Amino acid sequence: IGIIGGSGLDDPDILEGRTERYVDTPYGKPSDALILGKIKNVECVLLAHGRQHTIMPSNVNYQANIWALKEEGCTHLLVTTACGSLREEIQPGDIVIIDQFIDTSKRAQTLYDGQATSPTGVCHIPMAEPFCNRTREVLVEVARSLGVKCHVRGTMLSIEGPRFSSRAESLMFRQWGADVINMTTVPEVVLAKEAGLCYASIAMATDYDCWKEHEEAVCVDNVLKTMKENANKASSILLTAIPQISQMDWAQTMKTLKSMAQSSVMLPKH
């Protein structure tokens, strides 16, 4: 099981018997070392978007990250991400198990990118259901059992960043039907689907972006403060969910994902 940790949610201490491995891929180097270890006897690989927080969200090598985790043998990707809330009822500190996204970024969104070292063809991957619903259900159940305030679905709006939104944008995103906003879900979820991985995301609201009147607009200090107070929620969900996921039978799910990924590739005509 692969774990991708966003800002403040990439604590390697959740793994036992850690080893670090720096790898290379056809897309270059991943954004950090792969940290291999176990959670309650389940083999896990932790990858940070950059532990030093030196990489802009736009410059995270998402293609290399997904490729490296797949090569390492991951079948599942559990992701933790900080996000802004675009809804009154999603309060800072709440968890959202997102089920949809809206994308406004301009990033490489496919492993089939036409480079000599990449797989051949063009991949038109279906995105009606971007996240793995079986994995999401486990996360929702676990959050509930732990008494964590959790929203069972939500639409994540992914922006390019690294700046936060203008108020006009924030209000517009609400009209679009987005519930939460971040800078990393896309293209990660898309690449994971191409790679045939079960991808689910634990999004933690840290602020109300800047749409809400009488509420302080988002700033780094407040985001970090909320993260610090609440990061334990995400890790406790992971620690409980991972053993459960490992005990379930995923053969049919993996088969369906794999055949969807394969049938989405159009090969060049010769």
Contacts in CASP RR format, 6 or more apart in sequence:
PFRMAT RR
TARGET T0000
AUTHOR 0000-0000-0000
METHOD contacts of the structure
MODEL  1
IGIIGGSGLDDPDILEGRTERYVDTPYGKPSDALILGKIKNVECVLLAHG
RQHTIMPSNVNYQANIWALKEEGCTHLLVTTACGSLREEIQPGDIVIIDQ
FIDTSKRAQTLYDGQATSPTGVCHIPMAEPFCNRTREVLVEVARSLGVKC
HVRGTMLSIEGPRFSSRAESLMFRQWGADVINMTTVPEVVLAKEAGLCYA
SIAMATDYDCWKEHEEAVCVDNVLKTMKENANKASSILLTAIPQISQMDW
AQTMKTLKSMAQSSVMLPKH
1 39 0 8 1.000
1 42 0 8 1.000
1 43 0 8 1.000
1 44 0 8 1.000
1 45 0 8 1.000
1 74 0 8 1.000
1 75 0 8 1.000
1 76 0 8 1.000
1 77 0 8 1.000
1 78 0 8 1.000
1 242 0 8 1.000
1 245 0 8 1.000
1 246 0 8 1.000
2 44 0 8 1.000
2 45 0 8 1.000
2 46 0 8 1.000
2 47 0 8 1.000
2 69 0 8 1.000
2 72 0 8 1.000
2 74 0 8 1.000
2 76 0 8 1.000
2 77 0 8 1.000
2 78 0 8 1.000
3 14 0 8 1.000
3 44 0 8 1.000
3 45 0 8 1.000
3 46 0 8 1.000
3 47 0 8 1.000
3 77 0 8 1.000
3 78 0 8 1.000
3 79 0 8 1.000
3 80 0 8 1.000
3 238 0 8 1.000
4 46 0 8 1.000
4 47 0 8 1.000
4 48 0 8 1.000
4 49 0 8 1.000
4 65 0 8 1.000
4 69 0 8 1.000
4 77 0 8 1.000
4 78 0 8 1.000
4 79 0 8 1.000
4 80 0 8 1.000
4 188 0 8 1.000
5 46 0 8 1.000
5 47 0 8 1.000
5 48 0 8 1.000
5 49 0 8 1.000
5 79 0 8 1.000
5 80 0 8 1.000
5 81 0 8 1.000
6 48 0 8 1.000
6 49 0 8 1.000
6 79 0 8 1.000
6 80 0 8 1.000
6 81 0 8 1.000
6 82 0 8 1.000
6 184 0 8 1.000
7 49 0 8 1.000
7 53 0 8 1.000
7 82 0 8 1.000
7 223 0 8 1.000
7 224 0 8 1.000
7 227 0 8 1.000
8 82 0 8 1.000
8 224 0 8 1.000
8 227 0 8 1.000
8 228 0 8 1.000
8 231 0 8 1.000
9 80 0 8 1.000
9 81 0 8 1.000
9 82 0 8 1.000
9 204 0 8 1.000
9 227 0 8 1.000
9 231 0 8 1.000
9 234 0 8 1.000
9 235 0 8 1.000
10 46 0 8 1.000
10 48 0 8 1.000
10 49 0 8 1.000
10 50 0 8 1.000
10 51 0 8 1.000
10 80 0 8 1.000
11 231 0 8 1.000
11 235 0 8 1.000
12 18 0 8 1.000
12 35 0 8 1.000
12 46 0 8 1.000
14 39 0 8 1.000
14 46 0 8 1.000
14 235 0 8 1.000
14 238 0 8 1.000
14 239 0 8 1.000
15 35 0 8 1.000
15 36 0 8 1.000
15 37 0 8 1.000
15 38 0 8 1.000
15 39 0 8 1.000
15 44 0 8 1.000
15 46 0 8 1.000
16 37 0 8 1.000
16 38 0 8 1.000
16 39 0 8 1.000
17 37 0 8 1.000
17 38 0 8 1.000
18 35 0 8 1.000
18 36 0 8 1.000
18 37 0 8 1.000
19 35 0 8 1.000
19 36 0 8 1.000
19 37 0 8 1.000
20 33 0 8 1.000
20 34 0 8 1.000
20 35 0 8 1.000
20 36 0 8 1.000
21 33 0 8 1.000
21 34 0 8 1.000
21 35 0 8 1.000
21 36 0 8 1.000
22 29 0 8 1.000
22 33 0 8 1.000
22 34 0 8 1.000
23 29 0 8 1.000
23 30 0 8 1.000
23 34 0 8 1.000
23 68 0 8 1.000
23 71 0 8 1.000
23 72 0 8 1.000
25 63 0 8 1.000
25 64 0 8 1.000
25 67 0 8 1.000
25 68 0 8 1.000
25 71 0 8 1.000
26 67 0 8 1.000
26 115 0 8 1.000
26 117 0 8 1.000
26 118 0 8 1.000
27 61 0 8 1.000
27 63 0 8 1.000
27 64 0 8 1.000
27 67 0 8 1.000
27 111 0 8 1.000
27 115 0 8 1.000
27 117 0 8 1.000
27 118 0 8 1.000
28 61 0 8 1.000
28 64 0 8 1.000
29 61 0 8 1.000
29 64 0 8 1.000
30 47 0 8 1.000
30 61 0 8 1.000
30 64 0 8 1.000
30 65 0 8 1.000
30 68 0 8 1.000
31 47 0 8 1.000
31 48 0 8 1.000
31 49 0 8 1.000
31 50 0 8 1.000
31 55 0 8 1.000
31 60 0 8 1.000
31 61 0 8 1.000
31 64 0 8 1.000
31 65 0 8 1.000
32 47 0 8 1.000
32 48 0 8 1.000
32 49 0 8 1.000
32 50 0 8 1.000
32 51 0 8 1.000
33 47 0 8 1.000
34 45 0 8 1.000
34 46 0 8 1.000
34 47 0 8 1.000
34 68 0 8 1.000
34 69 0 8 1.000
34 72 0 8 1.000
35 45 0 8 1.000
35 46 0 8 1.000
35 47 0 8 1.000
36 43 0 8 1.000
36 44 0 8 1.000
36 45 0 8 1.000
36 46 0 8 1.000
36 72 0 8 1.000
37 43 0 8 1.000
37 44 0 8 1.000
37 45 0 8 1.000
37 46 0 8 1.000
38 44 0 8 1.000
39 238 0 8 1.000
39 239 0 8 1.000
39 242 0 8 1.000
39 243 0 8 1.000
40 239 0 8 1.000
40 242 0 8 1.000
40 243 0 8 1.000
41 243 0 8 1.000
42 242 0 8 1.000
42 243 0 8 1.000
42 245 0 8 1.000
42 246 0 8 1.000
44 242 0 8 1.000
45 69 0 8 1.000
45 72 0 8 1.000
45 74 0 8 1.000
47 65 0 8 1.000
47 68 0 8 1.000
47 69 0 8 1.000
49 55 0 8 1.000
49 57 0 8 1.000
49 60 0 8 1.000
49 184 0 8 1.000
50 60 0 8 1.000
56 161 0 8 1.000
56 162 0 8 1.000
57 160 0 8 1.000
57 161 0 8 1.000
57 162 0 8 1.000
57 183 0 8 1.000
57 184 0 8 1.000
58 105 0 8 1.000
58 107 0 8 1.000
58 160 0 8 1.000
58 161 0 8 1.000
58 162 0 8 1.000
58 183 0 8 1.000
60 184 0 8 1.000
62 107 0 8 1.000
62 108 0 8 1.000
62 187 0 8 1.000
62 188 0 8 1.000
62 191 0 8 1.000
63 108 0 8 1.000
63 111 0 8 1.000
63 113 0 8 1.000
63 191 0 8 1.000
65 188 0 8 1.000
66 77 0 8 1.000
66 111 0 8 1.000
66 188 0 8 1.000
66 191 0 8 1.000
66 192 0 8 1.000
66 194 0 8 1.000
66 195 0 8 1.000
66 197 0 8 1.000
67 111 0 8 1.000
67 195 0 8 1.000
69 77 0 8 1.000
69 197 0 8 1.000
70 195 0 8 1.000
70 196 0 8 1.000
70 197 0 8 1.000
74 197 0 8 1.000
75 197 0 8 1.000
75 198 0 8 1.000
75 250 0 8 1.000
75 254 0 8 1.000
76 132 0 8 1.000
76 135 0 8 1.000
76 197 0 8 1.000
76 198 0 8 1.000
76 199 0 8 1.000
76 200 0 8 1.000
76 245 0 8 1.000
76 250 0 8 1.000
77 192 0 8 1.000
77 197 0 8 1.000
77 198 0 8 1.000
77 199 0 8 1.000
77 200 0 8 1.000
78 135 0 8 1.000
78 139 0 8 1.000
78 200 0 8 1.000
78 201 0 8 1.000
78 202 0 8 1.000
78 238 0 8 1.000
78 241 0 8 1.000
78 242 0 8 1.000
79 185 0 8 1.000
79 188 0 8 1.000
79 199 0 8 1.000
79 200 0 8 1.000
79 201 0 8 1.000
79 202 0 8 1.000
80 201 0 8 1.000
80 202 0 8 1.000
80 204 0 8 1.000
80 234 0 8 1.000
80 238 0 8 1.000
81 182 0 8 1.000
81 184 0 8 1.000
81 185 0 8 1.000
81 201 0 8 1.000
81 202 0 8 1.000
81 203 0 8 1.000
81 204 0 8 1.000
82 182 0 8 1.000
82 203 0 8 1.000
82 204 0 8 1.000
82 206 0 8 1.000
82 223 0 8 1.000
82 227 0 8 1.000
83 96 0 8 1.000
83 156 0 8 1.000
83 180 0 8 1.000
83 181 0 8 1.000
83 182 0 8 1.000
83 203 0 8 1.000
83 204 0 8 1.000
83 205 0 8 1.000
83 206 0 8 1.000
84 180 0 8 1.000
84 181 0 8 1.000
84 182 0 8 1.000
84 205 0 8 1.000
84 206 0 8 1.000
84 207 0 8 1.000
84 208 0 8 1.000
84 209 0 8 1.000
84 218 0 8 1.000
85 91 0 8 1.000
85 92 0 8 1.000
85 94 0 8 1.000
85 179 0 8 1.000
85 180 0 8 1.000
85 205 0 8 1.000
85 207 0 8 1.000
85 208 0 8 1.000
85 209 0 8 1.000
86 157 0 8 1.000
86 170 0 8 1.000
86 173 0 8 1.000
86 174 0 8 1.000
86 177 0 8 1.000
86 178 0 8 1.000
86 179 0 8 1.000
86 180 0 8 1.000
86 181 0 8 1.000
86 208 0 8 1.000
86 209 0 8 1.000
86 211 0 8 1.000
87 174 0 8 1.000
87 179 0 8 1.000
87 180 0 8 1.000
88 212 0 8 1.000
89 151 0 8 1.000
90 96 0 8 1.000
90 151 0 8 1.000
90 179 0 8 1.000
90 180 0 8 1.000
90 205 0 8 1.000
91 149 0 8 1.000
91 205 0 8 1.000
92 205 0 8 1.000
92 206 0 8 1.000
92 207 0 8 1.000
92 208 0 8 1.000
92 226 0 8 1.000
93 149 0 8 1.000
93 204 0 8 1.000
93 205 0 8 1.000
93 206 0 8 1.000
93 226 0 8 1.000
93 229 0 8 1.000
93 230 0 8 1.000
93 233 0 8 1.000
94 149 0 8 1.000
94 150 0 8 1.000
94 151 0 8 1.000
94 204 0 8 1.000
94 205 0 8 1.000
95 143 0 8 1.000
95 148 0 8 1.000
95 149 0 8 1.000
95 150 0 8 1.000
95 151 0 8 1.000
95 202 0 8 1.000
95 203 0 8 1.000
95 204 0 8 1.000
95 205 0 8 1.000
95 233 0 8 1.000
95 234 0 8 1.000
95 237 0 8 1.000
96 150 0 8 1.000
96 151 0 8 1.000
96 153 0 8 1.000
96 154 0 8 1.000
96 156 0 8 1.000
96 179 0 8 1.000
96 180 0 8 1.000
96 203 0 8 1.000
96 204 0 8 1.000
96 205 0 8 1.000
97 136 0 8 1.000
97 139 0 8 1.000
97 140 0 8 1.000
97 143 0 8 1.000
97 150 0 8 1.000
97 151 0 8 1.000
97 152 0 8 1.000
97 153 0 8 1.000
97 154 0 8 1.000
97 200 0 8 1.000
97 201 0 8 1.000
97 202 0 8 1.000
97 203 0 8 1.000
98 131 0 8 1.000
98 153 0 8 1.000
98 154 0 8 1.000
98 155 0 8 1.000
98 156 0 8 1.000
98 179 0 8 1.000
98 180 0 8 1.000
98 185 0 8 1.000
98 201 0 8 1.000
98 203 0 8 1.000
99 129 0 8 1.000
99 130 0 8 1.000
99 131 0 8 1.000
99 133 0 8 1.000
99 136 0 8 1.000
99 153 0 8 1.000
99 154 0 8 1.000
99 155 0 8 1.000
100 130 0 8 1.000
100 131 0 8 1.000
100 153 0 8 1.000
100 154 0 8 1.000
100 155 0 8 1.000
100 156 0 8 1.000
101 130 0 8 1.000
101 155 0 8 1.000
101 156 0 8 1.000
101 157 0 8 1.000
101 158 0 8 1.000
101 185 0 8 1.000
101 186 0 8 1.000
101 189 0 8 1.000
102 155 0 8 1.000
102 156 0 8 1.000
102 157 0 8 1.000
102 158 0 8 1.000
102 173 0 8 1.000
102 176 0 8 1.000
102 177 0 8 1.000
102 178 0 8 1.000
103 157 0 8 1.000
103 158 0 8 1.000
103 186 0 8 1.000
103 187 0 8 1.000
104 157 0 8 1.000
104 158 0 8 1.000
104 159 0 8 1.000
104 160 0 8 1.000
105 158 0 8 1.000
105 159 0 8 1.000
105 160 0 8 1.000
105 183 0 8 1.000
105 186 0 8 1.000
105 187 0 8 1.000
106 160 0 8 1.000
107 160 0 8 1.000
107 186 0 8 1.000
107 187 0 8 1.000
108 187 0 8 1.000
109 186 0 8 1.000
109 187 0 8 1.000
109 190 0 8 1.000
109 191 0 8 1.000
110 122 0 8 1.000
110 123 0 8 1.000
110 125 0 8 1.000
110 187 0 8 1.000
110 190 0 8 1.000
110 191 0 8 1.000
110 194 0 8 1.000
111 118 0 8 1.000
111 119 0 8 1.000
111 123 0 8 1.000
111 191 0 8 1.000
111 194 0 8 1.000
111 195 0 8 1.000
112 118 0 8 1.000
112 119 0 8 1.000
112 120 0 8 1.000
112 121 0 8 1.000
112 122 0 8 1.000
112 123 0 8 1.000
112 194 0 8 1.000
112 265 0 8 1.000
114 121 0 8 1.000
119 265 0 8 1.000
120 267 0 8 1.000
120 268 0 8 1.000
121 265 0 8 1.000
121 266 0 8 1.000
121 267 0 8 1.000
121 268 0 8 1.000
122 265 0 8 1.000
122 266 0 8 1.000
123 194 0 8 1.000
123 261 0 8 1.000
123 264 0 8 1.000
123 265 0 8 1.000
123 266 0 8 1.000
124 264 0 8 1.000
124 266 0 8 1.000
125 190 0 8 1.000
125 193 0 8 1.000
125 194 0 8 1.000
125 260 0 8 1.000
125 261 0 8 1.000
125 264 0 8 1.000
126 260 0 8 1.000
126 264 0 8 1.000
127 190 0 8 1.000
127 193 0 8 1.000
130 189 0 8 1.000
130 190 0 8 1.000
130 193 0 8 1.000
130 199 0 8 1.000
131 189 0 8 1.000
131 199 0 8 1.000
131 200 0 8 1.000
131 201 0 8 1.000
132 198 0 8 1.000
132 199 0 8 1.000
132 200 0 8 1.000
132 253 0 8 1.000
132 257 0 8 1.000
134 198 0 8 1.000
134 248 0 8 1.000
134 250 0 8 1.000
134 253 0 8 1.000
135 198 0 8 1.000
135 199 0 8 1.000
135 200 0 8 1.000
135 245 0 8 1.000
136 200 0 8 1.000
138 241 0 8 1.000
138 244 0 8 1.000
138 245 0 8 1.000
138 248 0 8 1.000
139 200 0 8 1.000
139 202 0 8 1.000
139 237 0 8 1.000
139 241 0 8 1.000
140 150 0 8 1.000
140 152 0 8 1.000
142 237 0 8 1.000
142 240 0 8 1.000
142 241 0 8 1.000
142 244 0 8 1.000
143 150 0 8 1.000
143 237 0 8 1.000
144 150 0 8 1.000
145 240 0 8 1.000
146 233 0 8 1.000
146 236 0 8 1.000
146 237 0 8 1.000
146 240 0 8 1.000
148 233 0 8 1.000
148 236 0 8 1.000
148 237 0 8 1.000
151 179 0 8 1.000
154 179 0 8 1.000
154 180 0 8 1.000
155 177 0 8 1.000
155 178 0 8 1.000
155 179 0 8 1.000
155 180 0 8 1.000
156 178 0 8 1.000
156 179 0 8 1.000
156 180 0 8 1.000
156 181 0 8 1.000
156 182 0 8 1.000
156 185 0 8 1.000
156 201 0 8 1.000
156 203 0 8 1.000
157 173 0 8 1.000
157 176 0 8 1.000
157 178 0 8 1.000
157 180 0 8 1.000
157 181 0 8 1.000
157 182 0 8 1.000
158 181 0 8 1.000
158 182 0 8 1.000
158 183 0 8 1.000
158 184 0 8 1.000
158 185 0 8 1.000
158 186 0 8 1.000
159 165 0 8 1.000
159 169 0 8 1.000
159 181 0 8 1.000
159 182 0 8 1.000
159 183 0 8 1.000
160 183 0 8 1.000
161 183 0 8 1.000
162 183 0 8 1.000
164 209 0 8 1.000
164 210 0 8 1.000
164 217 0 8 1.000
164 218 0 8 1.000
165 173 0 8 1.000
165 181 0 8 1.000
165 209 0 8 1.000
165 210 0 8 1.000
166 210 0 8 1.000
167 210 0 8 1.000
167 211 0 8 1.000
167 217 0 8 1.000
170 181 0 8 1.000
170 209 0 8 1.000
170 210 0 8 1.000
170 211 0 8 1.000
171 211 0 8 1.000
173 181 0 8 1.000
173 209 0 8 1.000
173 211 0 8 1.000
174 211 0 8 1.000
180 203 0 8 1.000
180 205 0 8 1.000
181 209 0 8 1.000
182 203 0 8 1.000
185 201 0 8 1.000
185 203 0 8 1.000
188 199 0 8 1.000
189 199 0 8 1.000
189 201 0 8 1.000
192 199 0 8 1.000
193 199 0 8 1.000
193 257 0 8 1.000
193 260 0 8 1.000
193 261 0 8 1.000
194 261 0 8 1.000
194 264 0 8 1.000
195 261 0 8 1.000
196 254 0 8 1.000
196 257 0 8 1.000
196 258 0 8 1.000
196 260 0 8 1.000
196 261 0 8 1.000
197 257 0 8 1.000
198 250 0 8 1.000
198 253 0 8 1.000
198 254 0 8 1.000
198 257 0 8 1.000
202 234 0 8 1.000
202 237 0 8 1.000
202 238 0 8 1.000
204 226 0 8 1.000
204 227 0 8 1.000
204 230 0 8 1.000
204 231 0 8 1.000
204 233 0 8 1.000
204 234 0 8 1.000
205 226 0 8 1.000
206 218 0 8 1.000
206 222 0 8 1.000
206 223 0 8 1.000
206 226 0 8 1.000
206 227 0 8 1.000
206 230 0 8 1.000
207 216 0 8 1.000
207 218 0 8 1.000
207 219 0 8 1.000
207 222 0 8 1.000
207 223 0 8 1.000
207 226 0 8 1.000
208 215 0 8 1.000
208 218 0 8 1.000
209 217 0 8 1.000
209 218 0 8 1.000
210 217 0 8 1.000
210 218 0 8 1.000
216 222 0 8 1.000
END
